[in-house]
Amino acid sequence: MDTVIDVRALSKTFKVYHHRKGFLGSFANLFSRKHRLVQAVAQVSFTVKRGEIVGYLGPNGAGKSTTLKMLTGILVPSSGSVTVNGYIPHRQRKENAKRIGVVFGQRSHLWFDLPVQESFELLQRIYRIPQAQYHHNVEMFDELLSLGDFFQTPVRQLSLGQRMRADLAAALLHNPDVLFLDEPTVGLDVVAKARIRQFIQQINAERQVTVVLTTHDLDDVEKLCKRVILIDDARLRFDGELATLRRLLSTERLLIVDYAEVYSDISIPNAHMTYQEGTRVQYRFSPEEISTAALIKAILQKFKIVDISVQEPDIEELIKAVYEDNLLLNPPANFP
């Protein structure tokens, strides 16, 4: 797999100027140059391979959007380096723009007073998309996203779900290699979210489009991403598989047992009963003290059961632990 995105020790610092309140203060602001430096992104390093779907996660103000703006060429890094498809985004903006697609959940890059079809035709001319490619993509996206339902409707009259489907299709009309998604399912209902996720999965599978996704919707992460990058307080906190994050932070698991009958004593060594209703009992246990297999074996030796299942900790709890406990789980050791 080829490296599509290469980020090395990337940093971005903003100057925030001091402003005085009141009439005299407003006058003084014209001449004051006092400011403080705010570090939005600090020494962040990672690579993304072709065809990956990566969740780029963090709380508000962590530096996610700033990173995406540097990857798309909107912002110039203060230090470090970044390449996308071999291009330096802020220096080779036109070349980079031809190879990437961008969707911001809160903003549309379509023309609000034009029907969706006319917006698409303008994009065809801007990107110089061949007619055959354009018609093929529109037909494919219509099949996957049901664009025909609102193709002649002005963008400003679309529902949020319809606009997001149109924005996704528009971002992919020119067959980009990389798709940057910033909160693509924000504000959508369950049905609309499911359709968007299915579309992203299909485009990734069929075209090997690399996807970098920022989201606060952890269902997006569960459904789409095998790998996550966590950023907090401008710094990288974790970069690896979602399953690895679970293993690193998961000290306890839940075991739910449906017994065949009511037993007077259902205590199990190395497992703490946390809930009981009729014949259903929930235990909490640590894999460090007893393996899942050993625990289940101990139960089967003593009791008759109808069903048994193990629950992993919720991903939201795992990520919350990284943020609140300030855990630097996997520092980027590969870069200086």
C-alpha positions as CSV (number, residue, x, y, z in Angstrom):
1,M,0.0,0.0,0.0
2,D,1.3,3.4,-1.0
3,T,1.6,6.3,1.5
4,V,-0.9,9.0,0.4
5,I,-0.6,11.4,3.4
6,D,2.7,12.0,5.1
7,V,2.6,14.4,8.1
8,R,5.9,15.1,10.0
9,A,6.2,17.2,13.2
10,L,3.3,19.4,11.9
11,S,2.6,22.5,14.0
12,K,0.4,25.6,13.6
13,T,0.6,28.7,15.8
14,F,-1.8,31.6,15.7
15,K,-1.4,35.1,17.0
16,V,-4.3,36.3,19.1
17,Y,-4.3,40.0,19.6
18,H,-5.4,41.6,22.9
19,H,-8.5,43.9,22.7
20,R,-9.6,46.4,25.3
21,K,-13.3,47.0,26.0
22,G,-15.1,50.3,25.8
23,F,-14.8,53.4,23.6
24,L,-11.3,54.3,24.6
25,G,-10.2,50.7,24.4
26,S,-11.6,50.4,20.9
27,F,-9.5,53.5,19.9
28,A,-6.4,52.0,21.6
29,N,-6.9,48.7,19.7
30,L,-6.0,50.5,16.4
31,F,-2.5,51.1,17.7
32,S,-1.9,48.1,20.0
33,R,0.1,45.2,18.7
34,K,0.0,43.2,21.9
35,H,-0.7,39.5,21.3
36,R,-0.2,36.0,22.6
37,L,0.6,32.8,20.7
38,V,-1.8,30.0,20.6
39,Q,-0.6,26.5,19.6
40,A,-3.4,24.9,17.6
41,V,-1.4,21.9,16.5
42,A,1.9,20.8,18.1
43,Q,4.4,18.4,16.5
44,V,1.8,16.0,15.1
45,S,3.1,13.2,12.9
46,F,1.3,10.3,11.1
47,T,1.0,8.6,7.7
48,V,-2.1,7.3,5.9
49,K,-1.9,4.5,3.3
50,R,-4.0,4.4,0.1
51,G,-7.5,3.0,0.8
52,E,-7.5,3.5,4.5
53,I,-10.4,5.0,6.4
54,V,-9.0,6.9,9.4
55,G,-10.9,8.5,12.2
56,Y,-9.2,11.8,13.3
57,L,-10.8,12.4,16.7
58,G,-10.6,14.9,19.5
59,P,-12.7,17.3,21.6
60,N,-13.6,20.8,20.4
61,G,-10.5,23.0,20.1
62,A,-8.1,20.0,20.0
63,G,-6.7,20.9,16.5
64,K,-8.7,18.6,14.2
65,S,-10.1,21.2,11.8
66,T,-6.7,23.1,11.8
67,T,-5.0,19.9,10.7
68,L,-7.5,19.3,7.9
69,K,-7.1,22.9,6.7
70,M,-3.3,22.3,6.5
71,L,-3.9,19.0,4.6
72,T,-6.1,20.7,2.1
73,G,-3.9,23.7,1.6
74,I,-6.2,26.3,3.3
75,L,-3.7,27.0,6.0
76,V,0.1,27.2,5.9
77,P,1.9,25.2,8.6
78,S,4.1,27.2,11.1
79,S,6.6,24.3,11.1
80,G,6.9,20.7,10.1
81,S,5.9,19.2,6.7
82,V,2.9,17.7,5.0
83,T,2.4,16.0,1.7
84,V,-0.8,14.7,0.1
85,N,-0.4,12.5,-3.0
86,G,3.2,13.8,-3.1
87,Y,2.1,17.5,-3.2
88,I,2.7,20.2,-0.6
89,P,-0.9,21.4,-0.2
90,H,-0.3,25.1,0.5
91,R,2.4,25.4,-2.3
92,Q,0.7,23.3,-4.9
93,R,-2.9,24.1,-4.2
94,K,-4.3,23.6,-7.7
95,E,-2.6,20.2,-8.2
96,N,-3.6,19.1,-4.7
97,A,-7.2,20.3,-5.2
98,K,-7.5,18.1,-8.3
99,R,-6.7,15.0,-6.3
100,I,-8.8,15.6,-3.1
101,G,-12.4,15.9,-2.2
102,V,-13.6,17.9,0.9
103,V,-16.9,17.9,2.7
104,F,-17.6,20.1,5.7
105,G,-20.7,19.1,7.6
106,Q,-21.7,22.7,8.5
107,R,-20.9,24.3,5.1
108,S,-21.8,23.5,1.5
109,H,-19.5,24.0,-1.5
110,L,-22.5,24.0,-3.8
111,W,-24.3,27.1,-5.1
112,F,-27.3,27.8,-2.9
113,D,-29.5,29.5,-5.5
114,L,-28.8,26.9,-8.2
115,P,-30.4,23.5,-8.6
116,V,-28.2,20.6,-7.7
117,Q,-27.8,19.6,-11.3
118,E,-26.5,23.0,-12.3
119,S,-24.1,23.1,-9.4
120,F,-22.7,19.7,-10.6
121,E,-22.4,21.0,-14.1
122,L,-20.4,24.0,-12.9
123,L,-18.1,21.6,-11.0
124,Q,-17.7,19.6,-14.1
125,R,-16.3,22.7,-15.9
126,I,-14.1,23.8,-13.0
127,Y,-12.5,20.3,-12.7
128,R,-12.6,19.7,-16.5
129,I,-14.3,16.4,-16.0
130,P,-14.7,14.4,-19.2
131,Q,-18.4,14.1,-20.2
132,A,-18.3,10.3,-20.0
133,Q,-16.8,10.3,-16.5
134,Y,-19.2,12.9,-15.4
135,H,-22.3,11.0,-16.6
136,H,-21.0,7.7,-15.2
137,N,-20.4,9.3,-11.7
138,V,-23.8,11.1,-11.6
139,E,-25.6,7.8,-12.5
140,M,-23.6,5.9,-9.9
141,F,-24.2,8.4,-7.2
142,D,-27.8,8.7,-8.1
143,E,-28.2,4.9,-7.6
144,L,-26.4,5.0,-4.3
145,L,-27.7,8.3,-2.8
146,S,-31.0,8.7,-4.7
147,L,-30.0,12.1,-6.0
148,G,-32.8,12.1,-8.6
149,D,-35.3,12.9,-5.8
150,F,-33.9,16.5,-5.6
151,F,-31.6,16.9,-8.6
152,Q,-33.7,19.8,-9.9
153,T,-34.2,21.5,-6.5
154,P,-32.2,24.6,-5.5
155,V,-29.6,23.7,-2.9
156,R,-31.1,26.2,-0.4
157,Q,-34.4,24.3,-0.4
158,L,-32.8,20.9,0.4
159,S,-33.1,19.2,3.8
160,L,-29.8,18.7,5.7
161,G,-29.7,15.0,4.7
162,Q,-30.3,15.8,1.1
163,R,-27.7,18.6,1.1
164,M,-25.1,16.2,2.7
165,R,-25.8,13.6,0.0
166,A,-25.4,16.2,-2.7
167,D,-22.1,17.5,-1.1
168,L,-20.7,14.0,-0.9
169,A,-21.4,13.3,-4.6
170,A,-20.1,16.7,-5.6
171,A,-16.8,16.1,-3.8
172,L,-16.3,12.8,-5.7
173,L,-17.3,13.9,-9.2
174,H,-13.7,14.4,-10.3
175,N,-12.6,11.0,-8.9
176,P,-10.3,12.2,-6.1
177,D,-7.8,9.9,-4.4
178,V,-8.4,11.3,-1.0
179,L,-11.6,12.4,0.7
180,F,-11.6,14.7,3.8
181,L,-14.8,14.6,5.8
182,D,-15.4,17.0,8.6
183,E,-18.5,16.0,10.6
184,P,-20.4,14.5,7.6
185,T,-23.3,13.2,9.6
186,V,-23.8,16.1,12.1
187,G,-27.5,16.8,12.6
188,L,-28.7,13.9,10.5
189,D,-31.4,11.4,11.5
190,V,-30.6,7.7,11.9
191,V,-31.7,6.7,8.4
192,A,-29.7,9.5,6.7
193,K,-26.6,8.6,8.7
194,A,-26.8,5.0,7.7
195,R,-27.1,5.9,4.0
196,I,-24.1,8.2,4.2
197,R,-22.0,5.6,6.0
198,Q,-22.9,2.9,3.5
199,F,-22.0,5.2,0.6
200,I,-18.6,6.0,2.2
201,Q,-17.9,2.3,2.7
202,Q,-18.9,1.4,-0.9
203,I,-16.8,4.2,-2.5
204,N,-13.8,3.2,-0.4
205,A,-14.2,-0.5,-1.3
206,E,-14.8,0.0,-5.0
207,R,-12.4,2.9,-5.8
208,Q,-9.9,2.6,-3.0
209,V,-10.6,6.2,-2.0
210,T,-8.6,7.2,1.1
211,V,-10.8,8.8,3.8
212,V,-9.9,11.0,6.7
213,L,-12.9,11.5,8.9
214,T,-13.3,13.9,11.8
215,T,-16.5,13.3,13.8
216,H,-18.0,13.5,17.2
217,D,-20.4,10.7,16.3
218,L,-18.8,7.6,17.7
219,D,-21.1,5.4,15.7
220,D,-19.4,6.8,12.6
221,V,-16.1,5.5,14.1
222,E,-17.5,2.1,15.0
223,K,-19.0,1.6,11.5
224,L,-16.3,3.0,9.3
225,C,-12.9,3.1,10.9
226,K,-10.4,0.4,11.8
227,R,-7.8,2.9,12.7
228,V,-8.2,6.1,14.8
229,I,-5.9,9.0,15.5
230,L,-6.7,10.9,18.7
231,I,-5.6,14.5,19.2
232,D,-6.1,16.5,22.3
233,D,-4.7,19.9,23.5
234,A,-3.0,20.2,20.0
235,R,-1.0,17.0,20.5
236,L,-1.3,13.5,19.2
237,R,-2.4,11.1,21.9
238,F,-2.9,7.8,20.1
239,D,-2.5,6.4,16.6
240,G,-3.5,2.8,15.9
241,E,-6.2,0.4,15.4
242,L,-9.5,0.8,17.3
243,A,-9.2,-2.7,18.6
244,T,-5.7,-1.8,20.0
245,L,-7.2,1.2,21.8
246,R,-9.8,-1.0,23.4
247,R,-7.1,-3.4,24.6
248,L,-4.9,-0.6,26.0
249,L,-7.7,1.1,28.0
250,S,-10.0,-1.8,28.7
251,T,-9.2,-3.1,32.1
252,E,-12.7,-4.6,32.7
253,R,-15.3,-6.3,30.7
254,L,-18.9,-7.3,31.3
255,L,-20.2,-10.9,31.2
256,I,-24.0,-11.3,30.8
257,V,-25.3,-14.8,31.8
258,D,-28.9,-16.1,31.3
259,Y,-29.1,-19.1,33.7
260,A,-31.4,-22.0,33.1
261,E,-32.9,-21.7,36.6
262,V,-32.6,-19.5,39.7
263,Y,-29.6,-20.5,41.9
264,S,-29.1,-19.5,45.5
265,D,-25.4,-18.8,45.1
266,I,-24.1,-17.5,41.8
267,S,-20.8,-16.0,43.0
268,I,-17.8,-16.6,40.7
269,P,-14.2,-16.2,41.7
270,N,-12.5,-13.2,40.1
271,A,-15.8,-11.8,38.9
272,H,-18.0,-9.2,40.6
273,M,-21.8,-9.4,40.2
274,T,-23.1,-6.0,39.3
275,Y,-26.7,-6.7,38.3
276,Q,-29.4,-9.4,38.7
277,E,-32.9,-9.7,37.4
278,G,-34.5,-13.1,37.5
279,T,-32.2,-15.6,35.9
280,R,-30.2,-12.9,34.1
281,V,-26.9,-11.9,35.9
282,Q,-24.2,-9.4,34.9
283,Y,-20.6,-9.7,36.1
284,R,-17.7,-7.4,35.8
285,F,-14.2,-8.9,35.4
286,S,-10.7,-7.9,34.5
287,P,-8.9,-10.0,31.8
288,E,-5.7,-9.5,33.8
289,E,-7.1,-11.5,36.6
290,I,-9.0,-14.2,34.6
291,S,-9.4,-14.8,30.9
292,T,-12.8,-14.8,29.3
293,A,-12.5,-18.5,28.4
294,A,-11.5,-19.5,32.0
295,L,-14.4,-17.5,33.4
296,I,-17.0,-19.1,31.1
297,K,-15.5,-22.5,31.8
298,A,-15.9,-21.9,35.6
299,I,-19.6,-21.0,35.1
300,L,-20.4,-24.0,32.8
301,Q,-18.8,-26.4,35.4
302,K,-21.2,-25.2,38.1
303,F,-24.4,-24.1,36.4
304,K,-26.7,-24.7,33.5
305,I,-27.1,-21.7,31.2
306,V,-29.3,-20.6,28.4
307,D,-27.1,-17.9,26.9
308,I,-23.9,-16.1,27.7
309,S,-22.2,-13.0,26.1
310,V,-19.3,-10.7,26.7
311,Q,-19.5,-6.9,26.2
312,E,-16.6,-4.6,25.5
313,P,-16.4,-1.2,27.0
314,D,-18.2,1.5,25.0
315,I,-15.8,3.4,22.6
316,E,-17.0,6.7,24.0
317,E,-15.8,5.7,27.5
318,L,-12.4,4.7,26.0
319,I,-11.9,8.0,24.2
320,K,-13.1,9.9,27.2
321,A,-10.4,8.2,29.3
322,V,-7.7,9.4,26.9
323,Y,-8.9,13.0,27.1
324,E,-9.6,13.2,30.9
325,D,-6.6,11.2,32.1
326,N,-4.2,12.9,29.6
327,L,-2.9,9.6,28.4
328,L,-0.1,9.7,25.8
329,L,-0.6,6.1,24.7
330,N,1.4,5.9,21.5
331,P,3.8,8.8,20.9
332,P,5.0,9.2,17.2
333,A,8.4,7.7,17.7
334,N,9.1,7.2,14.0
335,F,9.7,10.9,13.4
336,P,12.2,13.4,14.8
